[in-house]
Amino acid sequence: MKLLCYAVSDLEKPYIMAWAQKNNIEIKMVTEELSYKNVQLAQGFDGVSSEGITPVDERVYQAFETMGIHQLAIRQVGVDNQDLLAARKHHITITNVAAYSPRAIAEMGVTQAMYLLRNIGIYQDRMAKGDFTWDESTISTEIFNCTVGLVGVGHIGGATAQIYRALGAKVLAYDLTYDASLEPYVTYTDLNTVLHEADIISLHTPLFPTTENMISEGQFKMMKSTAILINVARGGLIDTTALISALQHHEIAGAGLDTLADELSYFGEHKNPSELPADYETLSQMPNVLITPHVAFFTKLAIRNSIEIALNDAKTIIEGGKSRNIVS
């Protein structure tokens, strides 16, 4: 069996090599993300794994089908850059790694919330100007006196709920699917109640046409003026223009963003500041906004798990088995 891994970073190489040796499978690694421009590299391989944000269109799946490749193992949660309908049309089974390390992403969300709750960015901004004072505008609330609202309580949202409950917070949850195992940690309710009552609102839902811009002008007006919004899920869940307006008009107190709607053009890249979008420039200059470049997943355990799950799925499907992680 021969596998081709696209978009391999130096950090991933040792884990991929260890898996290949353990399973006695030949693996070739390339650094480019999968696209139509390089799909022919997969000629002669039994299976393919990739990750990244480059859009993958029907031509790629058609090429795989012609080559006799019938699966694509994605080493990440998000598959919004994949055309799942086209993949099905060409009989390509796509898998992802939905639960490679929920704690990694959950911990980043909580970290951002605590940073904002204690006004650290505002203090840093003041101190940079020689102002080492504090006043009523920067007094904090302790986490155990907060109500946290989770929008989506799957693997990551569930892990987030457990952390907040351990810290003593009350946790409200909105999800279309009920999970009885989370009853000790959350109180299920509707989305409007989450938005009205939560001091910290944390998003943990996939990006679909039905969830795009689910947090927009109307939703911001439901929130407390002291609320903090956290997004470690998908940037497109938030209407960026409405977010900027809500922050500028003090409709909410702050935002922690590990992902942005227009991140594809600059996250993971070296960019001249003059090339950055105006929305990013505006948000990044606000001391009550914390932006990180989609790195909530980026821990050693998460990298290892994502590789092992994805490559195990590739092997299983090629051998005629079925994965629990099929998305198309």
Backbone torsions as a table, in degrees:
resi	resn	phi	psi	omega
1	MET	NA	137.6	179.6
2	LYS	-126.9	130.0	178.6
3	LEU	-119.4	145.4	173.6
4	LEU	-113.3	127.0	178.0
5	CYS	-109.4	117.7	174.5
6	TYR	-87.7	160.7	171.3
7	ALA	57.3	42.8	-177.9
8	VAL	-89.3	125.6	176.1
9	SER	-90.7	164.4	177.8
10	ASP	-59.5	-33.5	-179.4
11	LEU	-66.6	-32.0	-177.6
12	GLU	-79.7	-27.5	-170.8
13	LYS	-53.4	-47.2	-178.7
14	PRO	-61.4	-37.0	-179.7
15	TYR	-70.3	-38.6	178.0
16	ILE	-66.6	-43.0	179.6
17	MET	-64.0	-39.4	178.9
18	ALA	-64.6	-41.8	178.5
19	TRP	-64.4	-42.9	-179.5
20	ALA	-61.2	-42.6	-179.9
21	GLN	-66.5	-43.2	-179.8
22	LYS	-62.2	-37.1	-175.2
23	ASN	-99.2	1.3	178.7
24	ASN	54.9	49.2	-178.3
25	ILE	-124.6	138.3	178.5
26	GLU	-80.5	127.7	179.9
27	ILE	-129.7	133.7	170.8
28	LYS	-108.2	139.3	-179.1
29	MET	-118.5	135.5	173.7
30	VAL	-129.4	155.1	-174.9
31	THR	-88.0	-22.2	-176.7
32	GLU	-72.3	146.0	172.6
33	GLU	-73.0	149.5	-179.9
34	LEU	-62.1	131.9	174.9
35	SER	-157.9	174.5	178.9
36	TYR	-63.7	-28.5	-178.7
37	LYS	-64.2	-29.6	-176.3
38	ASN	-122.7	13.1	-176.8
39	VAL	-62.1	-27.1	-178.0
40	GLN	-67.8	-14.2	174.5
41	LEU	-60.8	-22.9	-177.4
42	ALA	-80.7	-5.2	179.2
43	GLN	-58.5	128.5	178.7
44	GLY	92.0	-2.4	178.4
45	PHE	-100.8	156.2	179.8
46	ASP	-86.8	-27.6	-177.2
47	GLY	-156.8	167.3	-173.2
48	VAL	-137.4	144.3	171.5
49	SER	-130.5	146.5	178.9
50	SER	-154.2	174.3	171.7
51	GLU	-156.7	176.7	177.0
52	GLY	118.1	-168.0	-172.4
53	ILE	-123.0	-2.3	179.1
54	THR	-63.7	127.0	178.9
55	PRO	-59.1	134.4	178.5
56	VAL	-111.9	118.5	-174.8
57	ASP	-105.2	-177.9	-173.0
58	GLU	-59.3	-31.1	-178.5
59	ARG	-59.6	-33.2	179.3
60	VAL	-66.7	-47.1	-178.8
61	TYR	-66.8	-36.3	177.5
62	GLN	-63.6	-40.5	177.8
63	ALA	-65.0	-42.6	177.0
64	PHE	-57.9	-46.5	-178.5
65	GLU	-58.9	-42.5	179.1
66	THR	-63.3	-35.7	-179.9
67	MET	-77.8	-11.5	-176.6
68	GLY	87.4	16.0	176.4
69	ILE	-92.9	131.0	-173.1
70	HIS	-122.9	10.7	178.1
71	GLN	-146.6	158.9	174.4
72	LEU	-142.8	114.4	-178.3
73	ALA	-97.5	112.6	-179.1
74	ILE	-88.7	129.5	-177.4
75	ARG	-92.5	43.5	178.5
76	GLN	-161.9	172.6	178.9
77	VAL	-76.8	-50.4	-171.2
78	GLY	-69.7	133.0	175.9
79	VAL	-126.7	21.4	-177.6
80	ASP	-71.5	-8.4	173.2
81	ASN	-90.5	-1.2	179.0
82	GLN	-99.6	143.7	174.1
83	ASP	-93.0	91.7	-172.0
84	LEU	-65.9	-35.6	178.7
85	LEU	-65.3	-41.7	178.3
86	ALA	-66.5	-36.0	178.1
87	ALA	-62.1	-44.4	178.4
88	ARG	-62.5	-41.4	-179.5
89	LYS	-56.2	-36.1	-177.5
90	HIS	-102.9	17.1	172.1
91	HIS	61.5	38.4	176.7
92	ILE	-102.7	119.3	177.3
93	THR	-86.2	117.9	178.7
94	ILE	-103.7	132.0	174.3
95	THR	-118.8	153.3	172.5
96	ASN	-126.2	-175.0	179.4
97	VAL	-120.1	80.0	-170.7
98	ALA	-65.8	-25.0	-174.3
99	ALA	-135.9	46.6	-176.4
100	TYR	-74.1	-29.9	171.4
101	SER	-168.3	76.2	179.6
102	PRO	-55.6	-33.4	-178.4
103	ARG	-63.2	-35.9	-178.7
104	ALA	-58.0	-48.7	-177.6
105	ILE	-73.5	-38.3	177.3
106	ALA	-60.4	-44.2	-178.8
107	GLU	-64.6	-36.7	177.6
108	MET	-64.0	-43.2	178.8
109	GLY	-60.8	-43.5	178.8
110	VAL	-66.4	-40.1	178.1
111	THR	-59.6	-45.8	178.7
112	GLN	-62.9	-40.8	179.7
113	ALA	-62.9	-43.7	-179.6
114	MET	-65.6	-39.6	177.3
115	TYR	-57.2	-45.8	-177.8
116	LEU	-76.1	-37.5	-179.8
117	LEU	-60.2	-37.2	-179.5
118	ARG	-93.1	10.8	173.4
119	ASN	57.6	33.6	-176.1
120	ILE	-62.9	-42.1	179.5
121	GLY	-61.5	-38.6	179.1
122	ILE	-66.9	-42.7	177.0
123	TYR	-62.7	-42.3	179.1
124	GLN	-62.2	-40.5	179.0
125	ASP	-63.3	-42.3	179.0
126	ARG	-66.4	-45.3	-177.3
127	MET	-63.2	-33.8	177.8
128	ALA	-63.6	-20.7	179.4
129	LYS	-102.2	10.0	178.7
130	GLY	84.5	10.0	-179.0
131	ASP	-100.3	109.1	-177.8
132	PHE	-109.5	25.0	-178.3
133	THR	-94.3	168.5	171.5
134	TRP	-136.7	157.9	-176.3
135	ASP	-153.6	-174.6	-175.7
136	GLU	-60.4	-29.7	-177.0
137	SER	-69.7	-16.7	-177.8
138	THR	-115.7	12.2	177.0
139	ILE	-68.8	143.4	-172.5
140	SER	-105.1	166.0	170.7
141	THR	-110.5	136.2	178.9
142	GLU	-76.3	146.6	-170.2
143	ILE	-60.6	-33.1	-176.7
144	PHE	-73.0	-10.4	174.4
145	ASN	-97.9	7.5	-177.3
146	CYS	-99.6	153.3	167.1
147	THR	-104.6	124.7	179.6
148	VAL	-104.3	133.4	177.0
149	GLY	-113.2	121.7	-179.5
150	LEU	-105.1	125.8	175.9
151	VAL	-101.7	97.1	-173.4
152	GLY	101.0	119.1	179.1
153	VAL	-131.0	58.1	169.6
154	GLY	-81.2	-143.4	-178.3
155	HIS	-58.3	-49.3	-175.5
156	ILE	-75.7	-45.6	177.6
157	GLY	-60.9	-38.2	177.7
158	GLY	-64.3	-42.6	177.1
159	ALA	-64.0	-38.0	177.7
160	THR	-63.3	-42.5	178.8
161	ALA	-58.9	-43.3	-178.7
162	GLN	-63.6	-39.1	179.3
163	ILE	-66.0	-47.3	-178.8
164	TYR	-64.0	-38.7	177.9
165	ARG	-65.2	-38.4	177.8
166	ALA	-63.0	-27.9	177.7
167	LEU	-85.3	-4.0	174.8
168	GLY	97.1	3.6	-179.0
169	ALA	-77.5	154.1	168.5
170	LYS	-82.5	134.4	-175.2
171	VAL	-121.2	119.3	172.0
172	LEU	-98.4	147.8	-178.3
173	ALA	-136.8	136.8	171.7
174	TYR	-119.9	124.2	177.0
175	ASP	-157.9	145.4	178.8
176	LEU	-72.3	-19.2	-179.8
177	THR	-111.5	129.5	179.1
178	TYR	-87.7	135.0	178.5
179	ASP	-125.2	107.3	-176.3
180	ALA	-62.6	-27.6	-178.1
181	SER	-67.0	-15.8	-179.7
182	LEU	-93.1	-1.8	-178.9
183	GLU	-54.1	-37.5	178.5
184	PRO	-66.5	-14.9	-172.5
185	TYR	-112.9	-26.8	-173.1
186	VAL	-131.9	158.6	167.2
187	THR	-112.1	115.7	179.9
188	TYR	-71.7	140.1	178.2
189	THR	-155.5	-172.7	179.9
190	ASP	-91.3	166.8	-176.0
191	LEU	-62.5	-42.1	-178.5
192	ASN	-61.1	-38.6	178.1
193	THR	-64.9	-42.0	176.2
194	VAL	-57.0	-48.2	-177.1
195	LEU	-66.5	-37.2	-178.9
196	HIS	-71.8	-40.6	-166.2
197	GLU	-101.0	-20.2	-171.3
198	ALA	-80.1	140.7	171.1
199	ASP	-84.2	-31.0	175.9
200	ILE	-126.5	123.5	178.4
201	ILE	-112.8	120.3	-174.1
202	SER	-121.3	126.3	-175.2
203	LEU	-94.1	129.9	-179.5
204	HIS	-143.7	50.2	-177.3
205	THR	-125.6	151.0	178.3
206	PRO	-67.6	163.2	175.6
207	LEU	-96.5	112.3	174.8
208	PHE	-125.7	168.2	173.7
209	PRO	-53.9	-31.6	-178.7
210	THR	-78.5	-17.0	-179.6
211	THR	-110.2	-5.7	179.0
212	GLU	-62.0	131.5	-178.4
213	ASN	56.3	33.1	179.1
214	MET	-66.9	-21.8	172.8
215	ILE	-107.5	102.4	-176.7
216	SER	-133.5	-161.0	-173.1
217	GLU	-53.9	-46.9	-178.2
218	GLY	-63.5	-38.5	-179.8
219	GLN	-70.1	-38.9	178.3
220	PHE	-62.7	-35.1	-179.5
221	LYS	-70.2	-18.8	175.9
222	MET	-79.9	-21.3	-172.0
223	MET	-79.7	157.2	172.3
224	LYS	-64.6	149.4	176.5
225	SER	-68.0	-16.0	178.5
226	THR	-98.0	5.1	-174.8
227	ALA	-74.0	149.3	174.6
228	ILE	-114.1	131.8	179.3
229	LEU	-106.8	128.8	-180.0
230	ILE	-118.2	132.1	175.7
231	ASN	-131.5	102.5	172.8
232	VAL	-114.2	25.0	-176.8
233	ALA	-107.9	-92.1	-179.9
234	ARG	-136.0	134.5	-175.4
235	GLY	-59.8	-34.2	-177.0
236	GLY	-68.1	-7.4	176.5
237	LEU	-68.2	-23.7	-176.0
238	ILE	-112.4	134.4	171.0
239	ASP	-75.7	106.3	-172.7
240	THR	-61.9	-40.5	178.8
241	THR	-61.1	-42.4	178.4
242	ALA	-67.4	-36.1	177.6
243	LEU	-62.5	-47.9	-180.0
244	ILE	-59.9	-43.3	178.5
245	SER	-62.1	-43.4	-179.5
246	ALA	-62.8	-38.3	178.3
247	LEU	-70.8	-43.1	-178.7
248	GLN	-66.5	-31.2	-179.0
249	HIS	-99.2	13.1	175.3
250	HIS	57.8	33.2	175.0
251	GLU	-76.3	-26.3	170.7
252	ILE	-133.6	165.7	-173.4
253	ALA	-90.8	-24.8	-177.2
254	GLY	-179.5	171.9	-179.5
255	ALA	-147.0	136.1	172.5
256	GLY	-110.7	122.1	-170.6
257	LEU	-129.9	110.1	172.9
258	ASP	-93.9	-3.2	-177.2
259	THR	-151.0	142.0	-178.0
260	LEU	-129.9	155.2	-174.9
261	ALA	-61.7	-34.1	-176.1
262	ASP	-106.4	24.4	-172.3
263	GLU	-66.7	-21.6	-174.6
264	LEU	-56.4	-28.7	-174.6
265	SER	-83.7	-9.0	-176.8
266	TYR	-147.7	-26.7	177.2
267	PHE	-63.3	136.7	-178.4
268	GLY	81.9	6.6	-177.9
269	GLU	-123.5	163.3	167.8
270	HIS	-94.9	121.3	-175.6
271	LYS	-128.3	143.4	169.0
272	ASN	-71.0	134.6	-179.3
273	PRO	-51.0	-30.5	-179.3
274	SER	-69.2	-16.4	-178.9
275	GLU	-89.8	-8.1	-174.0
276	LEU	-78.1	147.0	-179.1
277	PRO	-63.2	151.3	-178.9
278	ALA	-61.3	-37.8	179.4
279	ASP	-60.6	-43.7	178.6
280	TYR	-62.8	-45.0	-179.8
281	GLU	-57.3	-44.8	-179.6
282	THR	-62.7	-48.9	-178.0
283	LEU	-65.6	-41.8	-174.8
284	SER	-67.9	-19.6	179.7
285	GLN	-90.0	-2.2	179.1
286	MET	-88.7	123.8	-178.8
287	PRO	-69.0	-14.6	178.3
288	ASN	-99.5	19.9	175.3
289	VAL	-125.9	132.2	176.6
290	LEU	-117.7	119.4	179.7
291	ILE	-115.5	132.4	171.4
292	THR	-126.7	151.2	-168.5
293	PRO	-86.0	59.3	177.7
294	HIS	56.9	53.6	-177.1
295	VAL	-119.6	14.2	-179.2
296	ALA	-58.3	-32.0	-178.6
297	PHE	-77.0	-12.6	-160.1
298	PHE	-84.1	78.0	172.3
299	THR	-128.5	161.4	-178.2
300	LYS	-60.3	-44.7	-179.3
301	LEU	-63.6	-41.3	-178.7
302	ALA	-64.2	-41.4	179.1
303	ILE	-62.4	-47.7	-179.6
304	ARG	-61.5	-47.4	-178.5
305	ASN	-63.0	-41.3	-178.2
306	SER	-63.0	-38.2	178.6
307	ILE	-68.5	-48.0	-176.5
308	GLU	-64.8	-42.2	179.6
309	ILE	-64.7	-46.8	-177.6
310	ALA	-63.8	-46.3	-177.0
311	LEU	-72.5	-33.4	173.4
312	ASN	-61.8	-40.1	178.0
313	ASP	-64.6	-43.6	178.8
314	ALA	-58.0	-47.5	-179.5
315	LYS	-61.7	-45.5	-178.6
316	THR	-60.0	-46.7	-177.2
317	ILE	-68.4	-41.4	178.7
318	ILE	-61.8	-34.7	-179.6
319	GLU	-82.5	2.2	176.0
320	GLY	97.1	4.4	178.5
321	GLY	-87.8	-173.2	-178.1
322	LYS	-129.6	137.8	179.8
323	SER	-94.7	153.4	173.6
324	ARG	-82.1	-6.4	-171.4
325	ASN	-109.1	24.1	-178.0
326	ILE	-72.7	131.5	177.2
327	VAL	-115.7	-9.1	175.1
328	SER	-148.7	NA	NA
